[in-house]
Amino acid sequence: MSKVLQSTHTDGEWVKTSICLRKQLRQACKSYAATHDTTIQQVIDEALTVYLNDHAI
């Protein structure tokens, strides 16, 4: 399957958006980010990139 999106480690323009997360998911994401010396933004960016690449049509 071909990749839809580039790796999260490339320089790309960031745009602001707004989403709602379940409280437990946000807390898990926040804990993961803190444990792995990263940000919630980077965790969500990587997770969405992997998801979209894995589910590309």
Predicted model as a PDB file, atoms N, CA, C, CB and O in Angstrom, pLDDT in the B-factor column:
MODEL        1                                                                  
ATOM      1  N   MET A   1       0.847  -1.182   0.000  1.00 49.00           N  
ATOM      2  CA  MET A   1       0.000   0.000   0.000  1.00 49.00           C  
ATOM      3  C   MET A   1       0.889   1.240   0.000  1.00 49.00           C  
ATOM      4  CB  MET A   1      -0.962   0.001   1.224  1.00 49.00           C  
ATOM      5  O   MET A   1       1.877   1.294   0.731  1.00 49.00           O  
ATOM      6  N   SER A   2       0.553   2.207  -0.792  1.00 55.00           N  
ATOM      7  CA  SER A   2       1.382   3.406  -0.872  1.00 55.00           C  
ATOM      8  C   SER A   2       1.111   4.335   0.312  1.00 55.00           C  
ATOM      9  CB  SER A   2       1.130   4.143  -2.195  1.00 55.00           C  
ATOM     10  O   SER A   2       0.028   4.343   0.897  1.00 55.00           O  
ATOM     11  N   LYS A   3       2.123   5.101   0.630  1.00 63.00           N  
ATOM     12  CA  LYS A   3       2.020   6.050   1.740  1.00 63.00           C  
ATOM     13  C   LYS A   3       1.231   7.278   1.296  1.00 63.00           C  
ATOM     14  CB  LYS A   3       3.427   6.462   2.248  1.00 63.00           C  
ATOM     15  O   LYS A   3       1.493   7.847   0.236  1.00 63.00           O  
ATOM     16  N   VAL A   4       0.280   7.671   2.101  1.00 60.00           N  
ATOM     17  CA  VAL A   4      -0.529   8.850   1.834  1.00 60.00           C  
ATOM     18  C   VAL A   4       0.186  10.095   2.323  1.00 60.00           C  
ATOM     19  CB  VAL A   4      -1.906   8.727   2.496  1.00 60.00           C  
ATOM     20  O   VAL A   4       0.164  11.135   1.664  1.00 60.00           O  
ATOM     21  N   LEU A   5       0.813   9.987   3.468  1.00 63.00           N  
ATOM     22  CA  LEU A   5       1.455  11.126   4.113  1.00 63.00           C  
ATOM     23  C   LEU A   5       2.926  10.862   4.346  1.00 63.00           C  
ATOM     24  CB  LEU A   5       0.771  11.450   5.428  1.00 63.00           C  
ATOM     25  O   LEU A   5       3.358   9.712   4.431  1.00 63.00           O  
ATOM     26  N   GLN A   6       3.689  11.929   4.449  1.00 64.00           N  
ATOM     27  CA  GLN A   6       5.106  11.820   4.748  1.00 64.00           C  
ATOM     28  C   GLN A   6       5.306  11.567   6.235  1.00 64.00           C  
ATOM     29  CB  GLN A   6       5.854  13.088   4.310  1.00 64.00           C  
ATOM     30  O   GLN A   6       4.389  11.726   7.041  1.00 64.00           O  
ATOM     31  N   SER A   7       6.496  11.179   6.569  1.00 59.00           N  
ATOM     32  CA  SER A   7       6.862  10.972   7.957  1.00 59.00           C  
ATOM     33  C   SER A   7       6.648  12.253   8.750  1.00 59.00           C  
ATOM     34  CB  SER A   7       8.318  10.503   8.068  1.00 59.00           C  
ATOM     35  O   SER A   7       6.727  13.350   8.198  1.00 59.00           O  
ATOM     36  N   THR A   8       6.381  12.117  10.030  1.00 54.00           N  
ATOM     37  CA  THR A   8       6.180  13.284  10.896  1.00 54.00           C  
ATOM     38  C   THR A   8       7.485  14.022  11.165  1.00 54.00           C  
ATOM     39  CB  THR A   8       5.549  12.859  12.218  1.00 54.00           C  
ATOM     40  O   THR A   8       7.469  15.096  11.766  1.00 54.00           O  
ATOM     41  N   HIS A   9       8.607  13.472  10.735  1.00 58.00           N  
ATOM     42  CA  HIS A   9       9.894  14.095  10.998  1.00 58.00           C  
ATOM     43  C   HIS A   9      10.311  15.068   9.900  1.00 58.00           C  
ATOM     44  CB  HIS A   9      10.947  13.035  11.162  1.00 58.00           C  
ATOM     45  O   HIS A   9      11.421  15.598   9.937  1.00 58.00           O  
ATOM     46  N   THR A  10       9.446  15.306   8.932  1.00 63.00           N  
ATOM     47  CA  THR A  10       9.775  16.257   7.877  1.00 63.00           C  
ATOM     48  C   THR A  10       9.277  17.639   8.268  1.00 63.00           C  
ATOM     49  CB  THR A  10       9.165  15.819   6.526  1.00 63.00           C  
ATOM     50  O   THR A  10       8.388  17.784   9.107  1.00 63.00           O  
ATOM     51  N   ASP A  11       9.859  18.635   7.651  1.00 68.00           N  
ATOM     52  CA  ASP A  11       9.420  20.006   7.913  1.00 68.00           C  
ATOM     53  C   ASP A  11       8.191  20.300   7.078  1.00 68.00           C  
ATOM     54  CB  ASP A  11      10.547  21.028   7.606  1.00 68.00           C  
ATOM     55  O   ASP A  11       8.274  20.394   5.853  1.00 68.00           O  
ATOM     56  N   GLY A  12       7.068  20.441   7.725  1.00 83.00           N  
ATOM     57  CA  GLY A  12       5.837  20.780   7.046  1.00 83.00           C  
ATOM     58  C   GLY A  12       5.166  21.917   7.784  1.00 83.00           C  
ATOM     59  O   GLY A  12       5.447  22.169   8.956  1.00 83.00           O  
ATOM     60  N   GLU A  13       4.298  22.585   7.100  1.00 89.00           N  
ATOM     61  CA  GLU A  13       3.585  23.707   7.707  1.00 89.00           C  
ATOM     62  C   GLU A  13       2.537  23.185   8.684  1.00 89.00           C  
ATOM     63  CB  GLU A  13       2.922  24.592   6.622  1.00 89.00           C  
ATOM     64  O   GLU A  13       1.783  22.268   8.360  1.00 89.00           O  
ATOM     65  N   TRP A  14       2.493  23.764   9.862  1.00 89.00           N  
ATOM     66  CA  TRP A  14       1.476  23.412  10.855  1.00 89.00           C  
ATOM     67  C   TRP A  14       0.285  24.339  10.689  1.00 89.00           C  
ATOM     68  CB  TRP A  14       2.045  23.498  12.302  1.00 89.00           C  
ATOM     69  O   TRP A  14       0.458  25.535  10.451  1.00 89.00           O  
ATOM     70  N   VAL A  15      -0.910  23.809  10.810  1.00 93.00           N  
ATOM     71  CA  VAL A  15      -2.127  24.612  10.812  1.00 93.00           C  
ATOM     72  C   VAL A  15      -2.898  24.286  12.089  1.00 93.00           C  
ATOM     73  CB  VAL A  15      -3.001  24.339   9.530  1.00 93.00           C  
ATOM     74  O   VAL A  15      -2.875  23.157  12.579  1.00 93.00           O  
ATOM     75  N   LYS A  16      -3.561  25.277  12.601  1.00 94.00           N  
ATOM     76  CA  LYS A  16      -4.305  25.118  13.840  1.00 94.00           C  
ATOM     77  C   LYS A  16      -5.663  24.475  13.552  1.00 94.00           C  
ATOM     78  CB  LYS A  16      -4.483  26.481  14.547  1.00 94.00           C  
ATOM     79  O   LYS A  16      -6.337  24.824  12.583  1.00 94.00           O  
ATOM     80  N   THR A  17      -6.046  23.537  14.407  1.00 94.00           N  
ATOM     81  CA  THR A  17      -7.349  22.897  14.312  1.00 94.00           C  
ATOM     82  C   THR A  17      -7.847  22.630  15.724  1.00 94.00           C  
ATOM     83  CB  THR A  17      -7.280  21.579  13.477  1.00 94.00           C  
ATOM     84  O   THR A  17      -7.120  22.823  16.698  1.00 94.00           O  
ATOM     85  N   SER A  18      -9.057  22.196  15.820  1.00 95.00           N  
ATOM     86  CA  SER A  18      -9.631  21.921  17.128  1.00 95.00           C  
ATOM     87  C   SER A  18     -10.352  20.581  17.082  1.00 95.00           C  
ATOM     88  CB  SER A  18     -10.598  23.055  17.563  1.00 95.00           C  
ATOM     89  O   SER A  18     -11.144  20.320  16.176  1.00 95.00           O  
ATOM     90  N   ILE A  19     -10.067  19.731  18.072  1.00 95.00           N  
ATOM     91  CA  ILE A  19     -10.741  18.441  18.172  1.00 95.00           C  
ATOM     92  C   ILE A  19     -11.141  18.209  19.626  1.00 95.00           C  
ATOM     93  CB  ILE A  19      -9.829  17.286  17.653  1.00 95.00           C  
ATOM     94  O   ILE A  19     -10.596  18.832  20.537  1.00 95.00           O  
ATOM     95  N   CYS A  20     -12.074  17.329  19.826  1.00 97.00           N  
ATOM     96  CA  CYS A  20     -12.455  16.901  21.167  1.00 97.00           C  
ATOM     97  C   CYS A  20     -11.998  15.464  21.339  1.00 97.00           C  
ATOM     98  CB  CYS A  20     -13.999  17.039  21.403  1.00 97.00           C  
ATOM     99  O   CYS A  20     -12.207  14.626  20.462  1.00 97.00           O  
ATOM    100  N   LEU A  21     -11.374  15.187  22.472  1.00 96.00           N  
ATOM    101  CA  LEU A  21     -10.928  13.839  22.796  1.00 96.00           C  
ATOM    102  C   LEU A  21     -11.631  13.378  24.058  1.00 96.00           C  
ATOM    103  CB  LEU A  21      -9.390  13.784  22.971  1.00 96.00           C  
ATOM    104  O   LEU A  21     -12.008  14.185  24.907  1.00 96.00           O  
ATOM    105  N   ARG A  22     -11.802  12.081  24.169  1.00 98.00           N  
ATOM    106  CA  ARG A  22     -12.308  11.544  25.428  1.00 98.00           C  
ATOM    107  C   ARG A  22     -11.258  11.815  26.501  1.00 98.00           C  
ATOM    108  CB  ARG A  22     -12.629  10.005  25.314  1.00 98.00           C  
ATOM    109  O   ARG A  22     -10.057  11.805  26.229  1.00 98.00           O  
ATOM    110  N   LYS A  23     -11.726  12.057  27.720  1.00 98.00           N  
ATOM    111  CA  LYS A  23     -10.843  12.425  28.816  1.00 98.00           C  
ATOM    112  C   LYS A  23      -9.731  11.391  29.019  1.00 98.00           C  
ATOM    113  CB  LYS A  23     -11.647  12.588  30.099  1.00 98.00           C  
ATOM    114  O   LYS A  23      -8.571  11.761  29.199  1.00 98.00           O  
ATOM    115  N   GLN A  24     -10.070  10.118  28.993  1.00 98.00           N  
ATOM    116  CA  GLN A  24      -9.080   9.058  29.209  1.00 98.00           C  
ATOM    117  C   GLN A  24      -8.051   9.018  28.082  1.00 98.00           C  
ATOM    118  CB  GLN A  24      -9.775   7.698  29.328  1.00 98.00           C  
ATOM    119  O   GLN A  24      -6.873   8.766  28.334  1.00 98.00           O  
ATOM    120  N   LEU A  25      -8.480   9.263  26.846  1.00 97.00           N  
ATOM    121  CA  LEU A  25      -7.560   9.255  25.717  1.00 97.00           C  
ATOM    122  C   LEU A  25      -6.585  10.422  25.822  1.00 97.00           C  
ATOM    123  CB  LEU A  25      -8.332   9.317  24.389  1.00 97.00           C  
ATOM    124  O   LEU A  25      -5.389  10.257  25.582  1.00 97.00           O  
ATOM    125  N   ARG A  26      -7.087  11.589  26.175  1.00 97.00           N  
ATOM    126  CA  ARG A  26      -6.205  12.745  26.336  1.00 97.00           C  
ATOM    127  C   ARG A  26      -5.191  12.508  27.438  1.00 97.00           C  
ATOM    128  CB  ARG A  26      -7.017  14.000  26.638  1.00 97.00           C  
ATOM    129  O   ARG A  26      -4.016  12.840  27.279  1.00 97.00           O  
ATOM    130  N   GLN A  27      -5.628  11.937  28.555  1.00 98.00           N  
ATOM    131  CA  GLN A  27      -4.713  11.672  29.662  1.00 98.00           C  
ATOM    132  C   GLN A  27      -3.662  10.642  29.267  1.00 98.00           C  
ATOM    133  CB  GLN A  27      -5.486  11.189  30.892  1.00 98.00           C  
ATOM    134  O   GLN A  27      -2.494  10.783  29.627  1.00 98.00           O  
ATOM    135  N   ALA A  28      -4.063   9.607  28.529  1.00 97.00           N  
ATOM    136  CA  ALA A  28      -3.110   8.590  28.081  1.00 97.00           C  
ATOM    137  C   ALA A  28      -2.092   9.205  27.124  1.00 97.00           C  
ATOM    138  CB  ALA A  28      -3.847   7.414  27.397  1.00 97.00           C  
ATOM    139  O   ALA A  28      -0.901   8.903  27.196  1.00 97.00           O  
ATOM    140  N   CYS A  29      -2.562  10.058  26.243  1.00 97.00           N  
ATOM    141  CA  CYS A  29      -1.692  10.737  25.289  1.00 97.00           C  
ATOM    142  C   CYS A  29      -0.714  11.659  26.017  1.00 97.00           C  
ATOM    143  CB  CYS A  29      -2.527  11.536  24.272  1.00 97.00           C  
ATOM    144  O   CYS A  29       0.474  11.697  25.695  1.00 97.00           O  
ATOM    145  N   LYS A  30      -1.214  12.386  26.981  1.00 97.00           N  
ATOM    146  CA  LYS A  30      -0.386  13.305  27.770  1.00 97.00           C  
ATOM    147  C   LYS A  30       0.682  12.537  28.550  1.00 97.00           C  
ATOM    148  CB  LYS A  30      -1.265  14.128  28.738  1.00 97.00           C  
ATOM    149  O   LYS A  30       1.838  12.958  28.597  1.00 97.00           O  
ATOM    150  N   SER A  31       0.304  11.423  29.155  1.00 98.00           N  
ATOM    151  CA  SER A  31       1.248  10.592  29.907  1.00 98.00           C  
ATOM    152  C   SER A  31       2.315  10.005  28.991  1.00 98.00           C  
ATOM    153  CB  SER A  31       0.507   9.466  30.635  1.00 98.00           C  
ATOM    154  O   SER A  31       3.499   9.992  29.326  1.00 98.00           O  
ATOM    155  N   TYR A  32       1.878   9.519  27.825  1.00 97.00           N  
ATOM    156  CA  TYR A  32       2.822   8.958  26.862  1.00 97.00           C  
ATOM    157  C   TYR A  32       3.824  10.028  26.419  1.00 97.00           C  
ATOM    158  CB  TYR A  32       2.071   8.378  25.639  1.00 97.00           C  
ATOM    159  O   TYR A  32       5.029   9.783  26.369  1.00 97.00           O  
ATOM    160  N   ALA A  33       3.312  11.203  26.103  1.00 97.00           N  
ATOM    161  CA  ALA A  33       4.181  12.297  25.648  1.00 97.00           C  
ATOM    162  C   ALA A  33       5.205  12.651  26.725  1.00 97.00           C  
ATOM    163  CB  ALA A  33       3.340  13.544  25.283  1.00 97.00           C  
ATOM    164  O   ALA A  33       6.384  12.830  26.418  1.00 97.00           O  
ATOM    165  N   ALA A  34       4.778  12.750  27.954  1.00 97.00           N  
ATOM    166  CA  ALA A  34       5.686  13.102  29.047  1.00 97.00           C  
ATOM    167  C   ALA A  34       6.739  12.012  29.251  1.00 97.00           C  
ATOM    168  CB  ALA A  34       4.896  13.329  30.350  1.00 97.00           C  
ATOM    169  O   ALA A  34       7.915  12.314  29.458  1.00 97.00           O  
ATOM    170  N   THR A  35       6.325  10.768  29.192  1.00 98.00           N  
ATOM    171  CA  THR A  35       7.228   9.641  29.385  1.00 98.00           C  
ATOM    172  C   THR A  35       8.260   9.539  28.269  1.00 98.00           C  
ATOM    173  CB  THR A  35       6.439   8.352  29.473  1.00 98.00           C  
ATOM    174  O   THR A  35       9.388   9.105  28.502  1.00 98.00           O  
ATOM    175  N   HIS A  36       7.878   9.939  27.055  1.00 97.00           N  
ATOM    176  CA  HIS A  36       8.744   9.799  25.894  1.00 97.00           C  
ATOM    177  C   HIS A  36       9.360  11.135  25.438  1.00 97.00           C  
ATOM    178  CB  HIS A  36       7.962   9.184  24.757  1.00 97.00           C  
ATOM    179  O   HIS A  36       9.835  11.254  24.308  1.00 97.00           O  
ATOM    180  N   ASP A  37       9.345  12.124  26.324  1.00 97.00           N  
ATOM    181  CA  ASP A  37       9.971  13.422  26.060  1.00 97.00           C  
ATOM    182  C   ASP A  37       9.532  14.010  24.713  1.00 97.00           C  
ATOM    183  CB  ASP A  37      11.491  13.281  26.091  1.00 97.00           C  
ATOM    184  O   ASP A  37      10.360  14.395  23.887  1.00 97.00           O  
ATOM    185  N   THR A  38       8.222  14.069  24.515  1.00 96.00           N  
ATOM    186  CA  THR A  38       7.653  14.624  23.296  1.00 96.00           C  
ATOM    187  C   THR A  38       6.418  15.441  23.675  1.00 96.00           C  
ATOM    188  CB  THR A  38       7.294  13.495  22.269  1.00 96.00           C  
ATOM    189  O   THR A  38       6.177  15.684  24.857  1.00 96.00           O  
ATOM    190  N   THR A  39       5.650  15.857  22.699  1.00 96.00           N  
ATOM    191  CA  THR A  39       4.448  16.651  22.963  1.00 96.00           C  
ATOM    192  C   THR A  39       3.201  15.886  22.547  1.00 96.00           C  
ATOM    193  CB  THR A  39       4.513  17.999  22.225  1.00 96.00           C  
ATOM    194  O   THR A  39       3.266  14.949  21.752  1.00 96.00           O  
ATOM    195  N   ILE A  40       2.074  16.299  23.094  1.00 96.00           N  
ATOM    196  CA  ILE A  40       0.803  15.714  22.688  1.00 96.00           C  
ATOM    197  C   ILE A  40       0.601  15.926  21.192  1.00 96.00           C  
ATOM    198  CB  ILE A  40      -0.371  16.329  23.492  1.00 96.00           C  
ATOM    199  O   ILE A  40       0.135  15.029  20.490  1.00 96.00           O  
ATOM    200  N   GLN A  41       0.951  17.102  20.712  1.00 95.00           N  
ATOM    201  CA  GLN A  41       0.822  17.413  19.286  1.00 95.00           C  
ATOM    202  C   GLN A  41       1.596  16.411  18.443  1.00 95.00           C  
ATOM    203  CB  GLN A  41       1.317  18.837  18.998  1.00 95.00           C  
ATOM    204  O   GLN A  41       1.077  15.923  17.439  1.00 95.00           O  
ATOM    205  N   GLN A  42       2.818  16.099  18.829  1.00 95.00           N  
ATOM    206  CA  GLN A  42       3.628  15.158  18.067  1.00 95.00           C  
ATOM    207  C   GLN A  42       3.066  13.739  18.139  1.00 95.00           C  
ATOM    208  CB  GLN A  42       5.063  15.174  18.573  1.00 95.00           C  
ATOM    209  O   GLN A  42       3.108  13.006  17.151  1.00 95.00           O  
ATOM    210  N   VAL A  43       2.546  13.351  19.289  1.00 96.00           N  
ATOM    211  CA  VAL A  43       1.948  12.015  19.433  1.00 96.00           C  
ATOM    212  C   VAL A  43       0.736  11.887  18.517  1.00 96.00           C  
ATOM    213  CB  VAL A  43       1.539  11.748  20.909  1.00 96.00           C  
ATOM    214  O   VAL A  43       0.598  10.889  17.808  1.00 96.00           O  
ATOM    215  N   ILE A  44      -0.138  12.880  18.525  1.00 96.00           N  
ATOM    216  CA  ILE A  44      -1.337  12.841  17.685  1.00 96.00           C  
ATOM    217  C   ILE A  44      -0.956  12.898  16.212  1.00 96.00           C  
ATOM    218  CB  ILE A  44      -2.287  14.003  18.036  1.00 96.00           C  
ATOM    219  O   ILE A  44      -1.546  12.188  15.398  1.00 96.00           O  
ATOM    220  N   ASP A  45       0.012  13.723  15.856  1.00 94.00           N  
ATOM    221  CA  ASP A  45       0.462  13.826  14.469  1.00 94.00           C  
ATOM    222  C   ASP A  45       0.966  12.477  13.964  1.00 94.00           C  
ATOM    223  CB  ASP A  45       1.564  14.890  14.339  1.00 94.00           C  
ATOM    224  O   ASP A  45       0.596  12.035  12.877  1.00 94.00           O  
ATOM    225  N   GLU A  46       1.804  11.834  14.752  1.00 94.00           N  
ATOM    226  CA  GLU A  46       2.349  10.534  14.344  1.00 94.00           C  
ATOM    227  C   GLU A  46       1.247   9.476  14.275  1.00 94.00           C  
ATOM    228  CB  GLU A  46       3.454  10.083  15.322  1.00 94.00           C  
ATOM    229  O   GLU A  46       1.208   8.678  13.339  1.00 94.00           O  
ATOM    230  N   ALA A  47       0.361   9.471  15.255  1.00 94.00           N  
ATOM    231  CA  ALA A  47      -0.718   8.479  15.280  1.00 94.00           C  
ATOM    232  C   ALA A  47      -1.646   8.632  14.076  1.00 94.00           C  
ATOM    233  CB  ALA A  47      -1.523   8.604  16.577  1.00 94.00           C  
ATOM    234  O   ALA A  47      -2.028   7.637  13.460  1.00 94.00           O  
ATOM    235  N   LEU A  48      -2.008   9.857  13.740  1.00 92.00           N  
ATOM    236  CA  LEU A  48      -2.869  10.084  12.576  1.00 92.00           C  
ATOM    237  C   LEU A  48      -2.166   9.731  11.272  1.00 92.00           C  
ATOM    238  CB  LEU A  48      -3.326  11.534  12.535  1.00 92.00           C  
ATOM    239  O   LEU A  48      -2.782   9.187  10.356  1.00 92.00           O  
ATOM    240  N   THR A  49      -0.880  10.039  11.191  1.00 91.00           N  
ATOM    241  CA  THR A  49      -0.118   9.701   9.996  1.00 91.00           C  
ATOM    242  C   THR A  49      -0.086   8.191   9.789  1.00 91.00           C  
ATOM    243  CB  THR A  49       1.308  10.255  10.094  1.00 91.00           C  
ATOM    244  O   THR A  49      -0.323   7.708   8.682  1.00 91.00           O  
ATOM    245  N   VAL A  50       0.208   7.445  10.852  1.00 93.00           N  
ATOM    246  CA  VAL A  50       0.240   5.985  10.753  1.00 93.00           C  
ATOM    247  C   VAL A  50      -1.132   5.443  10.394  1.00 93.00           C  
ATOM    248  CB  VAL A  50       0.726   5.362  12.070  1.00 93.00           C  
ATOM    249  O   VAL A  50      -1.251   4.584   9.520  1.00 93.00           O  
ATOM    250  N   TYR A  51      -2.163   5.933  11.054  1.00 93.00           N  
ATOM    251  CA  TYR A  51      -3.526   5.468  10.783  1.00 93.00           C  
ATOM    252  C   TYR A  51      -3.921   5.704   9.326  1.00 93.00           C  
ATOM    253  CB  TYR A  51      -4.519   6.172  11.711  1.00 93.00           C  
ATOM    254  O   TYR A  51      -4.416   4.799   8.653  1.00 93.00           O  
ATOM    255  N   LEU A  52      -3.700   6.918   8.851  1.00 92.00           N  
ATOM    256  CA  LEU A  52      -4.093   7.236   7.479  1.00 92.00           C  
ATOM    257  C   LEU A  52      -3.280   6.456   6.455  1.00 92.00           C  
ATOM    258  CB  LEU A  52      -3.943   8.724   7.226  1.00 92.00           C  
ATOM    259  O   LEU A  52      -3.818   6.044   5.428  1.00 92.00           O  
ATOM    260  N   ASN A  53      -1.999   6.249   6.715  1.00 92.00           N  
ATOM    261  CA  ASN A  53      -1.188   5.452   5.802  1.00 92.00           C  
ATOM    262  C   ASN A  53      -1.629   3.989   5.798  1.00 92.00           C  
ATOM    263  CB  ASN A  53       0.286   5.554   6.182  1.00 92.00           C  
ATOM    264  O   ASN A  53      -1.619   3.345   4.749  1.00 92.00           O  
ATOM    265  N   ASP A  54      -2.010   3.465   6.946  1.00 93.00           N  
ATOM    266  CA  ASP A  54      -2.448   2.069   7.027  1.00 93.00           C  
ATOM    267  C   ASP A  54      -3.830   1.846   6.426  1.00 93.00           C  
ATOM    268  CB  ASP A  54      -2.450   1.615   8.466  1.00 93.00           C  
ATOM    269  O   ASP A  54      -4.157   0.731   6.021  1.00 93.00           O  
ATOM    270  N   HIS A  55      -4.642   2.899   6.366  1.00 92.00           N  
ATOM    271  CA  HIS A  55      -6.022   2.753   5.888  1.00 92.00           C  
ATOM    272  C   HIS A  55      -6.269   3.459   4.561  1.00 92.00           C  
ATOM    273  CB  HIS A  55      -6.983   3.287   6.923  1.00 92.00           C  
ATOM    274  O   HIS A  55      -7.414   3.736   4.204  1.00 92.00           O  
ATOM    275  N   ALA A  56      -5.207   3.748   3.838  1.00 82.00           N  
ATOM    276  CA  ALA A  56      -5.343   4.436   2.558  1.00 82.00           C  
ATOM    277  C   ALA A  56      -6.083   3.545   1.553  1.00 82.00           C  
ATOM    278  CB  ALA A  56      -3.952   4.837   2.007  1.00 82.00           C  
ATOM    279  O   ALA A  56      -5.932   2.324   1.543  1.00 82.00           O  
ATOM    280  N   ILE A  57      -6.868   4.186   0.729  1.00 61.00           N  
ATOM    281  CA  ILE A  57      -7.611   3.442  -0.294  1.00 61.00           C  
ATOM    282  C   ILE A  57      -6.752   3.357  -1.543  1.00 61.00           C  
ATOM    283  CB  ILE A  57      -8.988   4.117  -0.609  1.00 61.00           C  
ATOM    284  O   ILE A  57      -7.171   2.773  -2.542  1.00 61.00           O  
TER     285      ILE A  57                                                      
ENDMDL                                                                          
END                                                                             
